[in-house]
Amino acid sequence: MAETPSGERLELFGTASCPYTAELREQLLWDRSPFVEYDVEADPEALKRMLELTGGRRTVPVLVESGAVRQVGWHGRGCIVGPDPG
C-alpha cells in the first residue's frame, strides 16, 4: 500500500462515475500524495470494507488515512453508492 512521506497510508474509496471521487483523486495527485484507490462499484470487498469503516455510510468519496476515515465526500458533496448486488 502507498504511504505518504510521513508514513501514513492513504486509501481512496470511490466510483468511476462519481465526479467528486475524480476531484479528490485530482487533488491527491496535485499534492503528490501517494494513495491506493478502490472502485467500490467494481470491487465488492472494497465496498464491504468501506461500509465497515464508515459505519454503513454509502457516500463516496471516502479518504482513509492509516486505517481511519479522514473524510467522507468532497467539499460537502458526494455520490451515493447503490445497494449490494444480489
PDB file of N, CA, C and O in Angstrom:
ATOM      1  N   MET A   1       0.840  -1.179   0.000  1.00  0.00           N
ATOM      2  CA  MET A   1       0.000   0.000   0.000  1.00  0.00           C
ATOM      3  C   MET A   1       0.884   1.240   0.000  1.00  0.00           C
ATOM      4  O   MET A   1       1.930   1.257   0.649  1.00  0.00           O
ATOM      5  N   ALA A   2       0.473   2.269  -0.717  1.00  0.00           N
ATOM      6  CA  ALA A   2       1.246   3.501  -0.803  1.00  0.00           C
ATOM      7  C   ALA A   2       1.244   4.231   0.530  1.00  0.00           C
ATOM      8  O   ALA A   2       0.273   4.186   1.286  1.00  0.00           O
ATOM      9  N   GLU A   3       2.345   4.898   0.793  1.00  0.00           N
ATOM     10  CA  GLU A   3       2.452   5.682   2.021  1.00  0.00           C
ATOM     11  C   GLU A   3       2.844   7.109   1.680  1.00  0.00           C
ATOM     12  O   GLU A   3       3.543   7.356   0.697  1.00  0.00           O
ATOM     13  N   THR A   4       2.389   8.039   2.499  1.00  0.00           N
ATOM     14  CA  THR A   4       2.778   9.426   2.351  1.00  0.00           C
ATOM     15  C   THR A   4       4.206   9.582   2.852  1.00  0.00           C
ATOM     16  O   THR A   4       4.737   8.662   3.475  1.00  0.00           O
ATOM     17  N   PRO A   5       4.852  10.738   2.593  1.00  0.00           N
ATOM     18  CA  PRO A   5       6.223  10.925   3.078  1.00  0.00           C
ATOM     19  C   PRO A   5       6.366  10.734   4.582  1.00  0.00           C
ATOM     20  O   PRO A   5       7.419  10.299   5.048  1.00  0.00           O
ATOM     21  N   SER A   6       5.341  11.046   5.336  1.00  0.00           N
ATOM     22  CA  SER A   6       5.427  10.877   6.793  1.00  0.00           C
ATOM     23  C   SER A   6       4.987   9.483   7.230  1.00  0.00           C
ATOM     24  O   SER A   6       4.927   9.201   8.427  1.00  0.00           O
ATOM     25  N   GLY A   7       4.674   8.595   6.259  1.00  0.00           N
ATOM     26  CA  GLY A   7       4.389   7.208   6.578  1.00  0.00           C
ATOM     27  C   GLY A   7       2.928   6.837   6.703  1.00  0.00           C
ATOM     28  O   GLY A   7       2.617   5.667   6.927  1.00  0.00           O
ATOM     29  N   GLU A   8       2.007   7.800   6.564  1.00  0.00           N
ATOM     30  CA  GLU A   8       0.593   7.451   6.652  1.00  0.00           C
ATOM     31  C   GLU A   8       0.167   6.715   5.385  1.00  0.00           C
ATOM     32  O   GLU A   8       0.706   6.949   4.303  1.00  0.00           O
ATOM     33  N   ARG A   9      -0.778   5.850   5.533  1.00  0.00           N
ATOM     34  CA  ARG A   9      -1.331   5.135   4.390  1.00  0.00           C
ATOM     35  C   ARG A   9      -2.631   5.804   3.977  1.00  0.00           C
ATOM     36  O   ARG A   9      -3.536   5.968   4.795  1.00  0.00           O
ATOM     37  N   LEU A  10      -2.725   6.189   2.720  1.00  0.00           N
ATOM     38  CA  LEU A  10      -3.937   6.815   2.204  1.00  0.00           C
ATOM     39  C   LEU A  10      -4.652   5.849   1.273  1.00  0.00           C
ATOM     40  O   LEU A  10      -4.045   5.229   0.400  1.00  0.00           O
ATOM     41  N   GLU A  11      -5.961   5.736   1.484  1.00  0.00           N
ATOM     42  CA  GLU A  11      -6.806   4.918   0.633  1.00  0.00           C
ATOM     43  C   GLU A  11      -7.986   5.769   0.195  1.00  0.00           C
ATOM     44  O   GLU A  11      -8.588   6.477   1.003  1.00  0.00           O
ATOM     45  N   LEU A  12      -8.310   5.696  -1.080  1.00  0.00           N
ATOM     46  CA  LEU A  12      -9.439   6.420  -1.639  1.00  0.00           C
ATOM     47  C   LEU A  12     -10.475   5.408  -2.105  1.00  0.00           C
ATOM     48  O   LEU A  12     -10.216   4.600  -2.998  1.00  0.00           O
ATOM     49  N   PHE A  13     -11.651   5.463  -1.490  1.00  0.00           N
ATOM     50  CA  PHE A  13     -12.771   4.620  -1.894  1.00  0.00           C
ATOM     51  C   PHE A  13     -13.723   5.499  -2.691  1.00  0.00           C
ATOM     52  O   PHE A  13     -14.146   6.552  -2.213  1.00  0.00           O
ATOM     53  N   GLY A  14     -14.062   5.075  -3.899  1.00  0.00           N
ATOM     54  CA  GLY A  14     -14.943   5.876  -4.734  1.00  0.00           C
ATOM     55  C   GLY A  14     -15.537   5.044  -5.845  1.00  0.00           C
ATOM     56  O   GLY A  14     -15.522   3.814  -5.806  1.00  0.00           O
ATOM     57  N   THR A  15     -16.066   5.750  -6.849  1.00  0.00           N
ATOM     58  CA  THR A  15     -16.617   5.087  -8.029  1.00  0.00           C
ATOM     59  C   THR A  15     -16.125   5.817  -9.270  1.00  0.00           C
ATOM     60  O   THR A  15     -15.787   7.000  -9.224  1.00  0.00           O
ATOM     61  N   ALA A  16     -16.093   5.086 -10.376  1.00  0.00           N
ATOM     62  CA  ALA A  16     -15.657   5.675 -11.640  1.00  0.00           C
ATOM     63  C   ALA A  16     -16.631   6.749 -12.122  1.00  0.00           C
ATOM     64  O   ALA A  16     -16.236   7.663 -12.845  1.00  0.00           O
ATOM     65  N   SER A  17     -17.899   6.645 -11.726  1.00  0.00           N
ATOM     66  CA  SER A  17     -18.919   7.571 -12.210  1.00  0.00           C
ATOM     67  C   SER A  17     -19.117   8.805 -11.327  1.00  0.00           C
ATOM     68  O   SER A  17     -19.878   9.701 -11.694  1.00  0.00           O
ATOM     69  N   CYS A  18     -18.457   8.870 -10.185  1.00  0.00           N
ATOM     70  CA  CYS A  18     -18.671   9.990  -9.257  1.00  0.00           C
ATOM     71  C   CYS A  18     -17.693  11.132  -9.543  1.00  0.00           C
ATOM     72  O   CYS A  18     -16.481  10.944  -9.435  1.00  0.00           O
ATOM     73  N   PRO A  19     -18.202  12.310  -9.904  1.00  0.00           N
ATOM     74  CA  PRO A  19     -17.297  13.427 -10.181  1.00  0.00           C
ATOM     75  C   PRO A  19     -16.517  13.891  -8.952  1.00  0.00           C
ATOM     76  O   PRO A  19     -15.427  14.445  -9.090  1.00  0.00           O
ATOM     77  N   TYR A  20     -17.055  13.676  -7.761  1.00  0.00           N
ATOM     78  CA  TYR A  20     -16.359  14.101  -6.545  1.00  0.00           C
ATOM     79  C   TYR A  20     -15.192  13.171  -6.228  1.00  0.00           C
ATOM     80  O   TYR A  20     -14.181  13.601  -5.672  1.00  0.00           O
ATOM     81  N   THR A  21     -15.336  11.894  -6.584  1.00  0.00           N
ATOM     82  CA  THR A  21     -14.196  10.980  -6.481  1.00  0.00           C
ATOM     83  C   THR A  21     -13.085  11.471  -7.403  1.00  0.00           C
ATOM     84  O   THR A  21     -11.918  11.503  -7.013  1.00  0.00           O
ATOM     85  N   ALA A  22     -13.447  11.851  -8.619  1.00  0.00           N
ATOM     86  CA  ALA A  22     -12.461  12.348  -9.581  1.00  0.00           C
ATOM     87  C   ALA A  22     -11.782  13.616  -9.068  1.00  0.00           C
ATOM     88  O   ALA A  22     -10.573  13.779  -9.229  1.00  0.00           O
ATOM     89  N   GLU A  23     -12.548  14.511  -8.454  1.00  0.00           N
ATOM     90  CA  GLU A  23     -11.969  15.753  -7.938  1.00  0.00           C
ATOM     91  C   GLU A  23     -11.002  15.486  -6.791  1.00  0.00           C
ATOM     92  O   GLU A  23      -9.930  16.087  -6.735  1.00  0.00           O
ATOM     93  N   LEU A  24     -11.368  14.595  -5.882  1.00  0.00           N
ATOM     94  CA  LEU A  24     -10.471  14.268  -4.774  1.00  0.00           C
ATOM     95  C   LEU A  24      -9.217  13.571  -5.303  1.00  0.00           C
ATOM     96  O   LEU A  24      -8.110  13.854  -4.844  1.00  0.00           O
ATOM     97  N   ARG A  25      -9.385  12.664  -6.262  1.00  0.00           N
ATOM     98  CA  ARG A  25      -8.230  11.999  -6.874  1.00  0.00           C
ATOM     99  C   ARG A  25      -7.282  13.040  -7.478  1.00  0.00           C
ATOM    100  O   ARG A  25      -6.070  12.972  -7.270  1.00  0.00           O
ATOM    101  N   GLU A  26      -7.831  13.994  -8.220  1.00  0.00           N
ATOM    102  CA  GLU A  26      -7.005  15.041  -8.829  1.00  0.00           C
ATOM    103  C   GLU A  26      -6.260  15.853  -7.775  1.00  0.00           C
ATOM    104  O   GLU A  26      -5.097  16.207  -7.967  1.00  0.00           O
ATOM    105  N   GLN A  27      -6.933  16.150  -6.657  1.00  0.00           N
ATOM    106  CA  GLN A  27      -6.274  16.899  -5.586  1.00  0.00           C
ATOM    107  C   GLN A  27      -5.120  16.094  -4.989  1.00  0.00           C
ATOM    108  O   GLN A  27      -4.042  16.637  -4.748  1.00  0.00           O
ATOM    109  N   LEU A  28      -5.344  14.815  -4.755  1.00  0.00           N
ATOM    110  CA  LEU A  28      -4.280  13.968  -4.210  1.00  0.00           C
ATOM    111  C   LEU A  28      -3.098  13.890  -5.176  1.00  0.00           C
ATOM    112  O   LEU A  28      -1.943  13.936  -4.753  1.00  0.00           O
ATOM    113  N   LEU A  29      -3.388  13.772  -6.469  1.00  0.00           N
ATOM    114  CA  LEU A  29      -2.313  13.749  -7.461  1.00  0.00           C
ATOM    115  C   LEU A  29      -1.574  15.082  -7.501  1.00  0.00           C
ATOM    116  O   LEU A  29      -0.347  15.114  -7.584  1.00  0.00           O
ATOM    117  N   TRP A  30      -2.324  16.181  -7.441  1.00  0.00           N
ATOM    118  CA  TRP A  30      -1.723  17.522  -7.441  1.00  0.00           C
ATOM    119  C   TRP A  30      -0.801  17.693  -6.238  1.00  0.00           C
ATOM    120  O   TRP A  30       0.290  18.253  -6.348  1.00  0.00           O
ATOM    121  N   ASP A  31      -1.260  17.200  -5.085  1.00  0.00           N
ATOM    122  CA  ASP A  31      -0.468  17.295  -3.854  1.00  0.00           C
ATOM    123  C   ASP A  31       0.664  16.271  -3.808  1.00  0.00           C
ATOM    124  O   ASP A  31       1.487  16.281  -2.893  1.00  0.00           O
ATOM    125  N   ARG A  32       0.695  15.397  -4.797  1.00  0.00           N
ATOM    126  CA  ARG A  32       1.680  14.306  -4.852  1.00  0.00           C
ATOM    127  C   ARG A  32       1.601  13.409  -3.621  1.00  0.00           C
ATOM    128  O   ARG A  32       2.613  12.945  -3.094  1.00  0.00           O
ATOM    129  N   SER A  33       0.379  13.182  -3.186  1.00  0.00           N
ATOM    130  CA  SER A  33       0.129  12.291  -2.051  1.00  0.00           C
ATOM    131  C   SER A  33      -0.068  10.877  -2.587  1.00  0.00           C
ATOM    132  O   SER A  33      -1.019  10.636  -3.331  1.00  0.00           O
ATOM    133  N   PRO A  34       0.796   9.947  -2.231  1.00  0.00           N
ATOM    134  CA  PRO A  34       0.595   8.579  -2.702  1.00  0.00           C
ATOM    135  C   PRO A  34      -0.651   7.970  -2.061  1.00  0.00           C
ATOM    136  O   PRO A  34      -0.906   8.157  -0.872  1.00  0.00           O
ATOM    137  N   PHE A  35      -1.414   7.246  -2.859  1.00  0.00           N
ATOM    138  CA  PHE A  35      -2.642   6.641  -2.350  1.00  0.00           C
ATOM    139  C   PHE A  35      -2.972   5.408  -3.169  1.00  0.00           C
ATOM    140  O   PHE A  35      -2.472   5.222  -4.279  1.00  0.00           O
ATOM    141  N   VAL A  36      -3.820   4.573  -2.599  1.00  0.00           N
ATOM    142  CA  VAL A  36      -4.365   3.410  -3.287  1.00  0.00           C
ATOM    143  C   VAL A  36      -5.850   3.685  -3.480  1.00  0.00           C
ATOM    144  O   VAL A  36      -6.533   4.116  -2.551  1.00  0.00           O
ATOM    145  N   GLU A  37      -6.346   3.436  -4.684  1.00  0.00           N
ATOM    146  CA  GLU A  37      -7.752   3.723  -4.984  1.00  0.00           C
ATOM    147  C   GLU A  37      -8.535   2.431  -5.190  1.00  0.00           C
ATOM    148  O   GLU A  37      -8.049   1.481  -5.805  1.00  0.00           O
ATOM    149  N   TYR A  38      -9.758   2.416  -4.662  1.00  0.00           N
ATOM    150  CA  TYR A  38     -10.664   1.283  -4.805  1.00  0.00           C
ATOM    151  C   TYR A  38     -11.966   1.766  -5.423  1.00  0.00           C
ATOM    152  O   TYR A  38     -12.531   2.767  -4.980  1.00  0.00           O
ATOM    153  N   ASP A  39     -12.445   1.064  -6.440  1.00  0.00           N
ATOM    154  CA  ASP A  39     -13.745   1.348  -7.042  1.00  0.00           C
ATOM    155  C   ASP A  39     -14.759   0.427  -6.374  1.00  0.00           C
ATOM    156  O   ASP A  39     -14.783  -0.775  -6.638  1.00  0.00           O
ATOM    157  N   VAL A  40     -15.584   0.986  -5.518  1.00  0.00           N
ATOM    158  CA  VAL A  40     -16.496   0.165  -4.713  1.00  0.00           C
ATOM    159  C   VAL A  40     -17.657  -0.407  -5.525  1.00  0.00           C
ATOM    160  O   VAL A  40     -18.346  -1.313  -5.056  1.00  0.00           O
ATOM    161  N   GLU A  41     -17.883   0.107  -6.733  1.00  0.00           N
ATOM    162  CA  GLU A  41     -18.902  -0.497  -7.599  1.00  0.00           C
ATOM    163  C   GLU A  41     -18.353  -1.742  -8.297  1.00  0.00           C
ATOM    164  O   GLU A  41     -19.109  -2.663  -8.606  1.00  0.00           O
ATOM    165  N   ALA A  42     -17.059  -1.773  -8.542  1.00  0.00           N
ATOM    166  CA  ALA A  42     -16.436  -2.896  -9.248  1.00  0.00           C
ATOM    167  C   ALA A  42     -15.832  -3.932  -8.304  1.00  0.00           C
ATOM    168  O   ALA A  42     -15.545  -5.056  -8.718  1.00  0.00           O
ATOM    169  N   ASP A  43     -15.639  -3.565  -7.049  1.00  0.00           N
ATOM    170  CA  ASP A  43     -14.945  -4.436  -6.093  1.00  0.00           C
ATOM    171  C   ASP A  43     -15.798  -4.626  -4.838  1.00  0.00           C
ATOM    172  O   ASP A  43     -15.779  -3.771  -3.952  1.00  0.00           O
ATOM    173  N   PRO A  44     -16.548  -5.733  -4.744  1.00  0.00           N
ATOM    174  CA  PRO A  44     -17.431  -5.955  -3.590  1.00  0.00           C
ATOM    175  C   PRO A  44     -16.694  -5.974  -2.251  1.00  0.00           C
ATOM    176  O   PRO A  44     -17.246  -5.541  -1.240  1.00  0.00           O
ATOM    177  N   GLU A  45     -15.468  -6.463  -2.234  1.00  0.00           N
ATOM    178  CA  GLU A  45     -14.699  -6.484  -0.982  1.00  0.00           C
ATOM    179  C   GLU A  45     -14.344  -5.065  -0.541  1.00  0.00           C
ATOM    180  O   GLU A  45     -14.352  -4.761   0.652  1.00  0.00           O
ATOM    181  N   ALA A  46     -14.033  -4.200  -1.504  1.00  0.00           N
ATOM    182  CA  ALA A  46     -13.742  -2.802  -1.176  1.00  0.00           C
ATOM    183  C   ALA A  46     -14.992  -2.114  -0.632  1.00  0.00           C
ATOM    184  O   ALA A  46     -14.909  -1.333   0.316  1.00  0.00           O
ATOM    185  N   LEU A  47     -16.154  -2.402  -1.232  1.00  0.00           N
ATOM    186  CA  LEU A  47     -17.408  -1.833  -0.730  1.00  0.00           C
ATOM    187  C   LEU A  47     -17.655  -2.294   0.700  1.00  0.00           C
ATOM    188  O   LEU A  47     -18.013  -1.491   1.562  1.00  0.00           O
ATOM    189  N   LYS A  48     -17.467  -3.567   0.949  1.00  0.00           N
ATOM    190  CA  LYS A  48     -17.669  -4.101   2.303  1.00  0.00           C
ATOM    191  C   LYS A  48     -16.753  -3.400   3.304  1.00  0.00           C
ATOM    192  O   LYS A  48     -17.193  -3.017   4.388  1.00  0.00           O
ATOM    193  N   ARG A  49     -15.492  -3.233   2.945  1.00  0.00           N
ATOM    194  CA  ARG A  49     -14.543  -2.568   3.848  1.00  0.00           C
ATOM    195  C   ARG A  49     -14.920  -1.108   4.069  1.00  0.00           C
ATOM    196  O   ARG A  49     -14.855  -0.612   5.194  1.00  0.00           O
ATOM    197  N   MET A  50     -15.315  -0.413   2.992  1.00  0.00           N
ATOM    198  CA  MET A  50     -15.722   0.982   3.127  1.00  0.00           C
ATOM    199  C   MET A  50     -16.911   1.105   4.071  1.00  0.00           C
ATOM    200  O   MET A  50     -16.937   1.991   4.925  1.00  0.00           O
ATOM    201  N   LEU A  51     -17.895   0.218   3.923  1.00  0.00           N
ATOM    202  CA  LEU A  51     -19.071   0.267   4.794  1.00  0.00           C
ATOM    203  C   LEU A  51     -18.695  -0.001   6.248  1.00  0.00           C
ATOM    204  O   LEU A  51     -19.265   0.607   7.154  1.00  0.00           O
ATOM    205  N   GLU A  52     -17.753  -0.895   6.479  1.00  0.00           N
ATOM    206  CA  GLU A  52     -17.277  -1.150   7.844  1.00  0.00           C
ATOM    207  C   GLU A  52     -16.592   0.088   8.415  1.00  0.00           C
ATOM    208  O   GLU A  52     -16.823   0.452   9.568  1.00  0.00           O
ATOM    209  N   LEU A  53     -15.755   0.730   7.616  1.00  0.00           N
ATOM    210  CA  LEU A  53     -15.017   1.911   8.079  1.00  0.00           C
ATOM    211  C   LEU A  53     -15.934   3.094   8.363  1.00  0.00           C
ATOM    212  O   LEU A  53     -15.690   3.863   9.293  1.00  0.00           O
ATOM    213  N   THR A  54     -16.992   3.243   7.560  1.00  0.00           N
ATOM    214  CA  THR A  54     -17.863   4.416   7.682  1.00  0.00           C
ATOM    215  C   THR A  54     -19.113   4.162   8.507  1.00  0.00           C
ATOM    216  O   THR A  54     -19.968   5.041   8.612  1.00  0.00           O
ATOM    217  N   GLY A  55     -19.235   2.989   9.088  1.00  0.00           N
ATOM    218  CA  GLY A  55     -20.433   2.685   9.857  1.00  0.00           C
ATOM    219  C   GLY A  55     -21.669   2.542   8.994  1.00  0.00           C
ATOM    220  O   GLY A  55     -22.784   2.807   9.445  1.00  0.00           O
ATOM    221  N   GLY A  56     -21.474   2.119   7.743  1.00  0.00           N
ATOM    222  CA  GLY A  56     -22.600   1.883   6.852  1.00  0.00           C
ATOM    223  C   GLY A  56     -22.924   3.019   5.900  1.00  0.00           C
ATOM    224  O   GLY A  56     -23.841   2.898   5.088  1.00  0.00           O
ATOM    225  N   ARG A  57     -22.192   4.116   5.982  1.00  0.00           N
ATOM    226  CA  ARG A  57     -22.450   5.231   5.055  1.00  0.00           C
ATOM    227  C   ARG A  57     -22.085   4.830   3.640  1.00  0.00           C
ATOM    228  O   ARG A  57     -21.050   4.205   3.411  1.00  0.00           O
ATOM    229  N   ARG A  58     -22.933   5.190   2.694  1.00  0.00           N
ATOM    230  CA  ARG A  58     -22.746   4.819   1.293  1.00  0.00           C
ATOM    231  C   ARG A  58     -22.326   6.005   0.439  1.00  0.00           C
ATOM    232  O   ARG A  58     -22.464   5.960  -0.784  1.00  0.00           O
ATOM    233  N   THR A  59     -21.825   7.048   1.047  1.00  0.00           N
ATOM    234  CA  THR A  59     -21.384   8.226   0.312  1.00  0.00           C
ATOM    235  C   THR A  59     -19.918   8.075  -0.065  1.00  0.00           C
ATOM    236  O   THR A  59     -19.090   7.700   0.765  1.00  0.00           O
ATOM    237  N   VAL A  60     -19.602   8.371  -1.326  1.00  0.00           N
ATOM    238  CA  VAL A  60     -18.219   8.421  -1.787  1.00  0.00           C
ATOM    239  C   VAL A  60     -17.942   9.815  -2.322  1.00  0.00           C
ATOM    240  O   VAL A  60     -18.877  10.507  -2.725  1.00  0.00           O
ATOM    241  N   PRO A  61     -16.710  10.242  -2.340  1.00  0.00           N
ATOM    242  CA  PRO A  61     -15.504   9.510  -1.986  1.00  0.00           C
ATOM    243  C   PRO A  61     -15.299   9.420  -0.484  1.00  0.00           C
ATOM    244  O   PRO A  61     -15.831  10.217   0.288  1.00  0.00           O
ATOM    245  N   VAL A  62     -14.507   8.423  -0.094  1.00  0.00           N
ATOM    246  CA  VAL A  62     -14.074   8.260   1.294  1.00  0.00           C
ATOM    247  C   VAL A  62     -12.555   8.210   1.278  1.00  0.00           C
ATOM    248  O   VAL A  62     -11.957   7.412   0.556  1.00  0.00           O
ATOM    249  N   LEU A  63     -11.938   9.065   2.077  1.00  0.00           N
ATOM    250  CA  LEU A  63     -10.485   9.070   2.200  1.00  0.00           C
ATOM    251  C   LEU A  63     -10.124   8.505   3.562  1.00  0.00           C
ATOM    252  O   LEU A  63     -10.592   8.988   4.594  1.00  0.00           O
ATOM    253  N   VAL A  64      -9.287   7.476   3.554  1.00  0.00           N
ATOM    254  CA  VAL A  64      -8.869   6.789   4.773  1.00  0.00           C
ATOM    255  C   VAL A  64      -7.369   6.985   4.930  1.00  0.00           C
ATOM    256  O   VAL A  64      -6.598   6.791   3.990  1.00  0.00           O
ATOM    257  N   GLU A  65      -6.973   7.375   6.140  1.00  0.00           N
ATOM    258  CA  GLU A  65      -5.561   7.591   6.440  1.00  0.00           C
ATOM    259  C   GLU A  65      -5.157   6.692   7.594  1.00  0.00           C
ATOM    260  O   GLU A  65      -5.715   6.780   8.687  1.00  0.00           O
ATOM    261  N   SER A  66      -4.192   5.832   7.346  1.00  0.00           N
ATOM    262  CA  SER A  66      -3.691   4.898   8.364  1.00  0.00           C
ATOM    263  C   SER A  66      -4.824   4.116   9.024  1.00  0.00           C
ATOM    264  O   SER A  66      -4.809   3.898  10.236  1.00  0.00           O
ATOM    265  N   GLY A  67      -5.802   3.697   8.228  1.00  0.00           N
ATOM    266  CA  GLY A  67      -6.889   2.867   8.727  1.00  0.00           C
ATOM    267  C   GLY A  67      -8.055   3.607   9.353  1.00  0.00           C
ATOM    268  O   GLY A  67      -9.008   2.971   9.803  1.00  0.00           O
ATOM    269  N   ALA A  68      -8.009   4.940   9.396  1.00  0.00           N
ATOM    270  CA  ALA A  68      -9.097   5.733   9.978  1.00  0.00           C
ATOM    271  C   ALA A  68      -9.685   6.670   8.920  1.00  0.00           C
ATOM    272  O   ALA A  68      -8.954   7.229   8.102  1.00  0.00           O
ATOM    273  N   VAL A  69     -11.003   6.836   8.943  1.00  0.00           N
ATOM    274  CA  VAL A  69     -11.661   7.717   7.982  1.00  0.00           C
ATOM    275  C   VAL A  69     -11.228   9.152   8.243  1.00  0.00           C
ATOM    276  O   VAL A  69     -11.390   9.674   9.346  1.00  0.00           O
ATOM    277  N   ARG A  70     -10.682   9.775   7.220  1.00  0.00           N
ATOM    278  CA  ARG A  70     -10.254  11.174   7.304  1.00  0.00           C
ATOM    279  C   ARG A  70     -11.351  12.104   6.806  1.00  0.00           C
ATOM    280  O   ARG A  70     -11.572  13.173   7.375  1.00  0.00           O
ATOM    281  N   GLN A  71     -12.040  11.693   5.736  1.00  0.00           N
ATOM    282  CA  GLN A  71     -13.163  12.493   5.252  1.00  0.00           C
ATOM    283  C   GLN A  71     -14.091  11.641   4.411  1.00  0.00           C
ATOM    284  O   GLN A  71     -13.683  10.667   3.780  1.00  0.00           O
ATOM    285  N   VAL A  72     -15.361  12.044   4.424  1.00  0.00           N
ATOM    286  CA  VAL A  72     -16.379  11.441   3.572  1.00  0.00           C
ATOM    287  C   VAL A  72     -16.926  12.565   2.707  1.00  0.00           C
ATOM    288  O   VAL A  72     -17.343  13.604   3.218  1.00  0.00           O
ATOM    289  N   GLY A  73     -16.922  12.353   1.394  1.00  0.00           N
ATOM    290  CA  GLY A  73     -17.352  13.390   0.468  1.00  0.00           C
ATOM    291  C   GLY A  73     -16.201  14.310   0.109  1.00  0.00           C
ATOM    292  O   GLY A  73     -15.069  14.131   0.558  1.00  0.00           O
ATOM    293  N   TRP A  74     -16.519  15.298  -0.712  1.00  0.00           N
ATOM    294  CA  TRP A  74     -15.516  16.256  -1.162  1.00  0.00           C
ATOM    295  C   TRP A  74     -16.159  17.628  -1.140  1.00  0.00           C
ATOM    296  O   TRP A  74     -17.076  17.900  -1.915  1.00  0.00           O
ATOM    297  N   HIS A  75     -15.684  18.491  -0.260  1.00  0.00           N
ATOM    298  CA  HIS A  75     -16.242  19.837  -0.088  1.00  0.00           C
ATOM    299  C   HIS A  75     -17.748  19.788   0.164  1.00  0.00           C
ATOM    300  O   HIS A  75     -18.515  20.575  -0.391  1.00  0.00           O
ATOM    301  N   GLY A  76     -18.149  18.841   1.015  1.00  0.00           N
ATOM    302  CA  GLY A  76     -19.548  18.739   1.405  1.00  0.00           C
ATOM    303  C   GLY A  76     -20.444  18.032   0.408  1.00  0.00           C
ATOM    304  O   GLY A  76     -21.661  17.991   0.588  1.00  0.00           O
ATOM    305  N   ARG A  77     -19.862  17.477  -0.637  1.00  0.00           N
ATOM    306  CA  ARG A  77     -20.663  16.796  -1.655  1.00  0.00           C
ATOM    307  C   ARG A  77     -20.156  15.383  -1.862  1.00  0.00           C
ATOM    308  O   ARG A  77     -18.992  15.080  -1.601  1.00  0.00           O
ATOM    309  N   GLY A  78     -21.044  14.523  -2.332  1.00  0.00           N
ATOM    310  CA  GLY A  78     -20.651  13.149  -2.601  1.00  0.00           C
ATOM    311  C   GLY A  78     -21.692  12.457  -3.452  1.00  0.00           C
ATOM    312  O   GLY A  78     -22.723  13.031  -3.800  1.00  0.00           O
ATOM    313  N   CYS A  79     -21.402  11.221  -3.776  1.00  0.00           N
ATOM    314  CA  CYS A  79     -22.304  10.377  -4.553  1.00  0.00           C
ATOM    315  C   CYS A  79     -22.710   9.201  -3.679  1.00  0.00           C
ATOM    316  O   CYS A  79     -21.927   8.727  -2.856  1.00  0.00           O
ATOM    317  N   ILE A  80     -23.926   8.741  -3.861  1.00  0.00           N
ATOM    318  CA  ILE A  80     -24.432   7.607  -3.092  1.00  0.00           C
ATOM    319  C   ILE A  80     -24.223   6.327  -3.893  1.00  0.00           C
ATOM    320  O   ILE A  80     -24.568   6.253  -5.073  1.00  0.00           O
ATOM    321  N   VAL A  81     -23.658   5.332  -3.238  1.00  0.00           N
ATOM    322  CA  VAL A  81     -23.453   4.020  -3.846  1.00  0.00           C
ATOM    323  C   VAL A  81     -24.706   3.200  -3.597  1.00  0.00           C
ATOM    324  O   VAL A  81     -25.229   3.179  -2.482  1.00  0.00           O
ATOM    325  N   GLY A  82     -25.189   2.525  -4.632  1.00  0.00           N
ATOM    326  CA  GLY A  82     -26.401   1.720  -4.527  1.00  0.00           C
ATOM    327  C   GLY A  82     -26.227   0.504  -3.637  1.00  0.00           C
ATOM    328  O   GLY A  82     -25.135   0.247  -3.130  1.00  0.00           O
ATOM    329  N   PRO A  83     -27.307  -0.243  -3.449  1.00  0.00           N
ATOM    330  CA  PRO A  83     -27.254  -1.432  -2.583  1.00  0.00           C
ATOM    331  C   PRO A  83     -26.351  -2.508  -3.169  1.00  0.00           C
ATOM    332  O   PRO A  83     -26.042  -2.513  -4.360  1.00  0.00           O
ATOM    333  N   ASP A  84     -25.940  -3.414  -2.296  1.00  0.00           N
ATOM    334  CA  ASP A  84     -25.099  -4.533  -2.720  1.00  0.00           C
ATOM    335  C   ASP A  84     -25.841  -5.351  -3.769  1.00  0.00           C
ATOM    336  O   ASP A  84     -27.038  -5.599  -3.622  1.00  0.00           O
ATOM    337  N   PRO A  85     -25.143  -5.777  -4.836  1.00  0.00           N
ATOM    338  CA  PRO A  85     -25.807  -6.625  -5.829  1.00  0.00           C
ATOM    339  C   PRO A  85     -26.117  -8.001  -5.248  1.00  0.00           C
ATOM    340  O   PRO A  85     -25.366  -8.530  -4.429  1.00  0.00           O
ATOM    341  N   GLY A  86     -27.223  -8.561  -5.683  1.00  0.00           N
ATOM    342  CA  GLY A  86     -27.590  -9.914  -5.267  1.00  0.00           C
ATOM    343  C   GLY A  86     -28.206  -9.909  -3.958  1.00  0.00           C
ATOM    344  O   GLY A  86     -28.579 -10.964  -3.447  1.00  0.00           O
TER     345      GLY A  86
END
